Amino acid sequence: MVARGVPAMAAAAVAALDLTESSNWWRDINHSPLWQDRIFHLLAILYGVVAAVALVQLVRIQLRVPEYGWTTQKVFHFLNFLVNGVRCFVFVFRRDVQKLQPDIVQHILLDMPSLAFFTTYALLVLFWAEIYYQATWSWWPDYDFDRAVSTDGLRPSFYTINAVVYVIQITLWLILWWKPISVLVILSKMFFAGVSLFAALGFLLYGGRLFLMLQRFPVESKGRRKKLQEVGYVTTICFSCFLIRCVMMCFNAFDKAADLDVLDHPILNFIYYLLVEILPSTLVLFILRKLPPKRGITQYHPIR
């Protein structure tokens, strides 16, 4: 019986050793300044590439339709360039950012791009909402063109929501600056988790509505299939990234092992920012890469 138990015990010992080595590998990278710098600089390079792509696309659009001002499409690409450019700068100097005092400056540099990311993609939700309501009203048998002005309320709502989000977050930062206590840090992170959940539901609501509306178009409609794919892909990508951000912010708020604002969690930082910002931005910019037509463009036909 002893002889039979030896192989089982040996197998268990090998498995435990493998698990320990795996854990050590993760811990060794996290606590290595060299690997920390490598991972943060890799994030900086990735953000820089995304920022460059957004800027090139913005220039192409401007050259294509120079006679038009800041359309939704141009603002969307500019904000993408701004968010990714700031992230690139922060990760290039990530170690120096961690040394800044007071601590509130660190929170602002790390969290402000996240707010701008929310605004960038909330703009896409606004655009879809305008398309959905205009198209829905135009199908009514007794359609009255005066109803179209009702969509004007969407933009003030967009500005109001963003203003409220920024005011609340800035207020929390100011309170943290005045009296830095851990409860306020948790509250700030949970607030942003709620904002991310709100954005995810916005994509699910208006992306889903627009997708179902396009499905009701006649099969022979020009561009129907391509638009269905575009809306479906972008909705799935953006809903997923904001939902992941929401979940991660909850862990970040209550679990020190999931803290994203420290230097010794580079692997977690890489996975998080890759999933919630870099990969979604790259995919969305690729899907919406089509340039606007040279003629007949309006402010409601920018993001294609």
Disulfide bonds with the S-S distance in Angstrom:
none
